[in-house]
Amino acid sequence: MNFDLNEEQKLFRELVHDFAAKELKPRARETDEKAEFNWPAVRKMGPLGLLGLEVPEEYGGAAVDAISSAIAVEEMGWGCGSTALAISAHNGLALGSIIKFGTEEQKARWLPPLATGQGKLACLGLTEPGAGSDLQNGVRTAAVKEGDSWIIDGNKMWLTNASISDVIVLLVRTDPAGGSHSMSQIIVPTDTSGISIGPAEKKMGLKGSPTHAVSFEEVQVPFGNLLGQEGRGLHQTLITLDSGRIGIGALAVGLAQAAYEEAINYAQEREAFGKPIAQYQAIQWMLADAATEIQAARWMVYWAAWLKEKGSPYTKAAAMAKLFATEVSEKVCRNSIQIHGGYGYSSEYPVERIYRDTRLMTIGEGTSEIQRLVIARSILES
């Protein structure tokens, strides 16, 4: 891979960065404190292609390459972690599933309004009270055939975007016998009778990205809403998560970059013992480590995206990128607070919020421990 972005990718980065600087970053604190989704900014994303990053042009999308998609999430993360998480989940998890596994009819119906901002967003429903990392054995939400419909019953939790979505791509058990071929994915409109969306979870960070428990009671959707093949839902989900991990890695890089920039600015302005603290070796080393590790994390994310774009296997690369980038981000954000001293612990300074936001990155879409299992399995099976 040539690790120099092409002109189109550079221009796209500038476009998204400018948008994030104008529409996301100035409202990031308010978005967090009020726990309100930044709809005014998101409504402006459709014409820029940010709501349909990898959606084909014939369905209203921007059809950007995988690296450009990662760049967009990174820049949005630099501006506002909450908004970036919601848009990343919309693009990578929900729309990504429909792009990859949907029929032409499903793509034509669902993608245009979701990609252009004519409606709300979309989300993916996986996690349950007893199903986090262990989806194969833990999923209890079931769908049974009745005539030409699916009848869905069960409970999901931690659904990013549930209350601001028009549609859920839902992982359900369609074969009570169990096993890796017992689950399927079904497209479920959120206005379907029998769906109850709980109040937004009270979270440590990312408060402007609404997350909910959702219950399904005798929810009826057409059999044609089956996404992909019946019994291949788990397999399809794992493929989607590979792509989603690139997005989380990119988001973590954006958060780390924001915290790093705040640390540089503060270190150059704050004086102690007669000179700016940036002149002290202890501070310089933290900044040097941050610059080095952010750059390494960024290229690991781009590497995984490049493999995805050219159709090569990228499960291991995505897991490595997600693991490294998210743990780097947590370290960089922690050290940025340390450089700020007591002020870093105050909500008056952005690093406090950024640190809370990045804490989810080593947990969501596969914990660091799960990433290490994925990587180790790939190494030992090769």
C-alpha positions as CSV (number, residue, x, y, z in Angstrom):
1,M,0.0,0.0,0.0
2,N,1.1,3.5,-0.7
3,F,0.7,5.3,2.6
4,D,0.1,8.6,1.0
5,L,-3.5,9.6,0.6
6,N,-4.6,10.5,-2.9
7,E,-5.8,13.9,-3.8
8,E,-9.5,12.9,-3.6
9,Q,-9.0,11.5,-0.1
10,K,-7.1,14.6,1.0
11,L,-9.8,16.9,-0.3
12,F,-12.5,14.8,1.4
13,R,-10.5,15.0,4.7
14,E,-10.5,18.8,4.4
15,L,-14.2,18.8,3.6
16,V,-15.1,16.7,6.7
17,H,-12.6,18.5,9.0
18,D,-14.1,21.9,8.1
19,F,-17.6,20.6,8.7
20,A,-16.6,19.1,12.0
21,A,-14.8,22.3,13.0
22,K,-17.9,24.4,12.2
23,E,-20.8,22.2,13.1
24,L,-19.6,19.6,15.7
25,K,-16.7,20.9,17.8
26,P,-18.4,24.1,18.9
27,R,-21.5,22.2,20.1
28,A,-19.7,19.2,21.6
29,R,-19.8,20.4,25.2
30,E,-23.5,21.3,24.9
31,T,-24.3,18.0,23.2
32,D,-22.7,16.2,26.1
33,E,-24.1,18.3,28.9
34,K,-27.7,18.3,27.6
35,A,-27.5,14.7,26.4
36,E,-29.1,15.9,23.2
37,F,-28.4,14.5,19.7
38,N,-27.0,17.1,17.4
39,W,-29.8,16.9,14.8
40,P,-29.0,20.4,13.3
41,A,-25.6,19.2,12.2
42,V,-26.7,15.8,11.1
43,R,-29.4,17.3,8.9
44,K,-26.6,19.0,7.0
45,M,-24.7,15.8,6.5
46,G,-26.9,14.3,3.8
47,P,-25.8,16.6,1.0
48,L,-22.1,16.0,2.0
49,G,-22.5,12.2,1.7
50,L,-21.8,11.6,5.4
51,L,-25.0,9.7,5.9
52,G,-24.3,7.3,3.1
53,L,-20.5,7.0,3.0
54,E,-20.2,3.6,1.3
55,V,-23.7,3.5,-0.1
56,P,-23.6,3.1,-4.0
57,E,-24.4,6.3,-5.9
58,E,-27.5,4.7,-7.5
59,Y,-29.1,4.5,-4.0
60,G,-28.2,8.1,-3.1
61,G,-24.9,7.5,-1.4
62,A,-21.4,9.0,-1.7
63,A,-19.8,5.7,-2.6
64,V,-16.5,6.7,-1.0
65,D,-13.7,4.1,-0.6
66,A,-13.1,2.4,2.8
67,I,-10.2,4.7,3.7
68,S,-12.2,7.8,3.0
69,S,-15.0,6.4,5.2
70,A,-12.5,5.9,8.0
71,I,-11.2,9.4,7.5
72,A,-14.8,10.8,7.8
73,V,-15.4,9.0,11.1
74,E,-12.0,10.1,12.4
75,E,-12.7,13.8,11.7
76,M,-16.1,13.6,13.1
77,G,-14.6,12.0,16.2
78,W,-12.2,14.9,16.5
79,G,-15.2,17.2,16.5
80,C,-17.6,15.4,18.7
81,G,-17.5,11.8,20.0
82,S,-21.2,11.5,20.5
83,T,-22.2,12.5,17.0
84,A,-19.4,10.5,15.4
85,L,-20.5,7.3,17.2
86,A,-24.1,7.7,16.0
87,I,-23.1,8.3,12.4
88,S,-20.5,5.6,12.5
89,A,-23.0,3.1,13.7
90,H,-25.5,4.2,11.2
91,N,-23.1,3.9,8.3
92,G,-20.9,0.9,9.3
93,L,-23.2,-1.3,11.2
94,A,-26.8,-0.7,9.8
95,L,-26.3,0.5,6.3
96,G,-23.2,-1.7,5.9
97,S,-25.4,-4.7,6.6
98,I,-28.0,-3.7,4.0
99,I,-25.3,-2.9,1.4
100,K,-23.5,-6.2,1.9
101,F,-26.5,-8.6,2.3
102,G,-29.6,-6.8,1.0
103,T,-31.6,-7.7,-2.1
104,E,-31.9,-5.1,-4.8
105,E,-35.5,-4.4,-3.6
106,Q,-34.3,-3.9,0.0
107,K,-31.5,-1.6,-1.1
108,A,-33.8,0.5,-3.3
109,R,-36.4,0.8,-0.5
110,W,-34.2,1.5,2.5
111,L,-30.9,3.0,1.4
112,P,-32.0,6.2,-0.4
113,P,-33.9,7.9,2.5
114,L,-31.3,6.7,5.0
115,A,-28.3,7.8,2.9
116,T,-29.6,11.3,2.0
117,G,-31.1,12.4,5.3
118,Q,-34.7,12.3,4.1
119,G,-35.6,10.3,7.2
120,K,-33.9,9.4,10.5
121,L,-30.9,7.1,10.9
122,A,-30.6,3.3,11.2
123,C,-29.2,1.0,13.9
124,L,-28.0,-2.6,14.5
125,G,-29.6,-4.6,17.3
126,L,-27.3,-7.3,18.7
127,T,-26.7,-7.1,22.4
128,E,-29.1,-8.6,25.0
129,P,-29.1,-8.8,28.8
130,G,-27.4,-12.2,28.4
131,A,-25.7,-11.7,25.1
132,G,-22.7,-9.4,24.7
133,S,-19.5,-11.0,23.5
134,D,-21.2,-14.5,23.3
135,L,-23.8,-13.8,20.6
136,Q,-24.0,-17.4,19.5
137,N,-25.2,-18.8,22.8
138,G,-26.7,-15.7,24.4
139,V,-29.2,-14.4,21.9
140,R,-32.8,-15.1,23.0
141,T,-34.8,-12.7,20.9
142,A,-36.7,-15.1,18.5
143,A,-38.5,-14.8,15.2
144,V,-40.9,-17.4,14.0
145,K,-42.7,-17.7,10.7
146,E,-46.4,-17.2,10.6
147,G,-47.9,-17.1,7.1
148,D,-45.9,-14.7,5.1
149,S,-44.6,-12.8,8.2
150,W,-42.0,-13.0,11.0
151,I,-43.3,-12.7,14.5
152,I,-40.5,-11.3,16.8
153,D,-40.4,-11.5,20.6
154,G,-37.6,-10.6,22.9
155,N,-35.4,-7.9,24.4
156,K,-32.3,-6.0,23.2
157,M,-30.1,-3.5,25.0
158,W,-27.4,-1.0,24.2
159,L,-28.9,-0.1,20.8
160,T,-27.0,3.0,19.6
161,N,-29.5,5.2,17.7
162,A,-32.7,3.3,18.6
163,S,-34.7,6.4,19.3
164,I,-33.4,8.3,16.3
165,S,-33.7,5.5,13.7
166,D,-36.3,4.6,11.1
167,V,-35.1,1.0,11.0
168,I,-33.3,-1.7,13.0
169,V,-31.2,-4.4,11.5
170,L,-32.0,-7.1,14.1
171,L,-30.2,-10.3,15.0
172,V,-32.7,-12.9,16.0
173,R,-32.9,-16.6,16.6
174,T,-34.9,-18.3,13.9
175,D,-34.0,-21.9,14.8
176,P,-34.6,-22.9,18.5
177,A,-32.2,-25.9,18.0
178,G,-29.3,-23.5,18.5
179,G,-25.9,-23.5,16.9
180,S,-24.1,-21.2,14.5
181,H,-26.8,-21.5,11.9
182,S,-29.7,-20.8,14.1
183,M,-29.8,-17.0,13.7
184,S,-30.9,-14.6,11.0
185,Q,-31.0,-10.8,10.4
186,I,-34.3,-9.1,9.8
187,I,-35.0,-5.4,8.9
188,V,-37.5,-4.0,11.4
189,P,-39.0,-0.5,11.0
190,T,-39.0,1.2,14.4
191,D,-42.7,2.3,14.0
192,T,-43.9,-1.3,13.8
193,S,-46.5,-2.2,16.4
194,G,-45.1,-4.0,19.4
195,I,-41.8,-2.2,19.6
196,S,-41.1,-0.4,22.9
197,I,-38.0,1.8,23.1
198,G,-36.9,2.5,26.7
199,P,-35.5,5.7,28.0
200,A,-31.9,6.7,27.0
201,E,-29.3,5.0,29.2
202,K,-27.4,7.3,31.6
203,K,-23.8,6.8,30.5
204,M,-20.4,7.9,31.6
205,G,-19.7,9.5,28.2
206,L,-21.0,9.9,24.7
207,K,-24.2,11.3,26.2
208,G,-25.3,12.9,23.0
209,S,-25.4,9.5,21.3
210,P,-28.7,7.9,22.5
211,T,-28.5,4.3,23.6
212,H,-31.6,2.3,24.6
213,A,-33.0,-1.0,25.6
214,V,-35.7,-2.1,23.1
215,S,-38.4,-4.8,23.7
216,F,-40.3,-6.7,21.0
217,E,-43.7,-8.1,21.7
218,E,-45.5,-9.9,18.9
219,V,-43.8,-7.7,16.3
220,Q,-44.9,-8.6,12.8
221,V,-42.8,-7.8,9.7
222,P,-43.0,-9.3,6.2
223,F,-41.0,-12.4,5.4
224,G,-39.3,-10.3,2.7
225,N,-37.6,-8.3,5.4
226,L,-35.2,-11.2,6.0
227,L,-31.7,-9.8,5.3
228,G,-29.4,-12.1,3.6
229,Q,-29.8,-15.9,4.1
230,E,-31.9,-17.5,6.8
231,G,-29.6,-19.1,9.3
232,R,-26.6,-17.0,8.3
233,G,-27.3,-14.1,10.7
234,L,-24.4,-14.7,13.0
235,H,-22.0,-15.0,10.1
236,Q,-23.3,-11.8,8.5
237,T,-23.0,-10.0,11.9
238,L,-19.4,-11.0,12.3
239,I,-18.6,-9.7,8.9
240,T,-20.3,-6.4,9.7
241,L,-18.4,-6.2,13.0
242,D,-15.1,-6.5,11.2
243,S,-16.0,-3.4,9.2
244,G,-17.4,-1.7,12.3
245,R,-14.1,-2.2,14.1
246,I,-12.4,0.0,11.5
247,G,-15.0,2.7,12.3
248,I,-14.4,2.5,16.1
249,G,-10.6,2.5,15.5
250,A,-11.0,5.6,13.4
251,L,-13.3,7.3,16.0
252,A,-10.7,6.5,18.7
253,V,-8.0,8.1,16.6
254,G,-10.1,11.3,16.2
255,L,-10.7,11.5,19.9
256,A,-7.0,11.0,20.6
257,Q,-6.1,13.7,18.1
258,A,-8.4,16.2,19.8
259,A,-7.0,15.5,23.2
260,Y,-3.5,15.7,21.9
261,E,-4.1,19.1,20.4
262,E,-5.7,20.3,23.6
263,A,-2.6,19.1,25.5
264,I,-0.2,20.9,23.2
265,N,-2.1,24.2,23.4
266,Y,-2.3,24.0,27.2
267,A,1.3,23.0,27.7
268,Q,2.4,26.0,25.6
269,E,0.3,28.5,27.6
270,R,0.5,27.2,31.1
271,E,3.6,28.3,33.1
272,A,5.1,26.7,36.1
273,F,8.3,27.6,37.9
274,G,8.9,30.5,35.5
275,K,8.4,28.9,32.1
276,P,5.8,27.1,30.0
277,I,5.4,23.5,31.0
278,A,6.0,22.4,27.4
279,Q,9.6,23.1,28.1
280,Y,9.8,20.4,30.7
281,Q,11.0,16.9,29.6
282,A,8.2,15.1,31.4
283,I,5.6,16.9,29.4
284,Q,7.6,16.7,26.1
285,W,7.8,12.9,26.5
286,M,4.1,12.5,26.9
287,L,3.5,14.7,23.8
288,A,6.1,12.8,21.8
289,D,4.6,9.4,22.8
290,A,1.1,10.7,21.8
291,A,2.2,12.0,18.4
292,T,4.0,8.7,17.7
293,E,1.2,6.4,18.8
294,I,-1.6,8.3,17.2
295,Q,0.2,8.2,13.9
296,A,0.8,4.4,14.2
297,A,-2.9,3.9,15.2
298,R,-4.1,6.0,12.2
299,W,-2.1,3.9,9.7
300,M,-3.2,0.7,11.3
301,V,-6.8,1.8,10.8
302,Y,-6.1,2.9,7.2
303,W,-4.3,-0.4,6.5
304,A,-7.4,-2.4,7.6
305,A,-9.6,-0.2,5.5
306,W,-7.3,-0.6,2.5
307,L,-7.5,-4.4,2.8
308,K,-11.3,-4.1,3.0
309,E,-11.4,-1.9,0.0
310,K,-9.4,-4.3,-2.2
311,G,-11.4,-7.3,-1.1
312,S,-8.7,-9.1,0.9
313,P,-9.3,-10.8,4.3
314,Y,-9.1,-8.1,7.0
315,T,-10.5,-9.7,10.2
316,K,-7.2,-9.8,11.9
317,A,-6.1,-6.3,10.6
318,A,-9.4,-4.8,11.8
319,A,-9.1,-6.4,15.2
320,M,-5.5,-5.2,15.5
321,A,-6.4,-1.7,14.5
322,K,-9.3,-1.5,16.8
323,L,-7.3,-2.9,19.7
324,F,-4.3,-0.6,19.3
325,A,-6.2,2.6,18.3
326,T,-8.6,2.4,21.2
327,E,-6.0,1.6,23.8
328,V,-3.8,4.4,22.4
329,S,-6.7,6.8,22.6
330,E,-7.3,6.0,26.3
331,K,-3.6,6.5,27.1
332,V,-3.4,9.8,25.1
333,C,-6.6,11.2,26.7
334,R,-5.4,10.2,30.2
335,N,-2.1,11.9,29.7
336,S,-3.8,15.0,28.3
337,I,-5.7,15.3,31.5
338,Q,-2.4,14.8,33.4
339,I,-0.8,17.6,31.5
340,H,-3.7,19.8,32.3
341,G,-3.3,19.0,36.0
342,G,-6.3,19.9,38.1
343,Y,-7.9,21.7,35.3
344,G,-8.0,18.5,33.3
345,Y,-10.5,17.1,35.8
346,S,-12.9,20.0,35.3
347,S,-15.6,20.0,32.7
348,E,-14.5,23.5,31.7
349,Y,-11.8,21.9,29.7
350,P,-12.6,19.5,26.7
351,V,-10.2,16.8,27.8
352,E,-12.5,15.7,30.6
353,R,-15.3,15.0,28.2
354,I,-13.0,13.4,25.6
355,Y,-11.6,11.0,28.2
356,R,-15.1,9.9,29.2
357,D,-16.0,9.5,25.5
358,T,-13.0,7.4,24.6
359,R,-13.6,5.0,27.5
360,L,-16.3,3.1,25.5
361,M,-14.0,2.5,22.6
362,T,-12.2,-0.5,24.3
363,I,-15.6,-2.0,25.1
364,G,-18.0,-1.4,22.2
365,E,-18.0,-3.7,19.1
366,G,-15.9,-6.2,20.8
367,T,-13.8,-5.6,24.0
368,S,-10.0,-5.4,23.9
369,E,-10.0,-8.9,25.3
370,I,-12.2,-10.2,22.4
371,Q,-9.9,-8.5,19.9
372,R,-7.0,-10.3,21.4
373,L,-8.8,-13.6,21.0
374,V,-9.6,-12.8,17.4
375,I,-6.0,-11.9,16.7
376,A,-4.6,-14.9,18.5
377,R,-7.0,-17.3,16.7
378,S,-6.0,-15.8,13.4
379,I,-2.3,-16.2,14.2
380,L,-2.6,-19.8,15.4
381,E,-4.8,-20.9,12.5
382,S,-2.6,-19.5,9.8
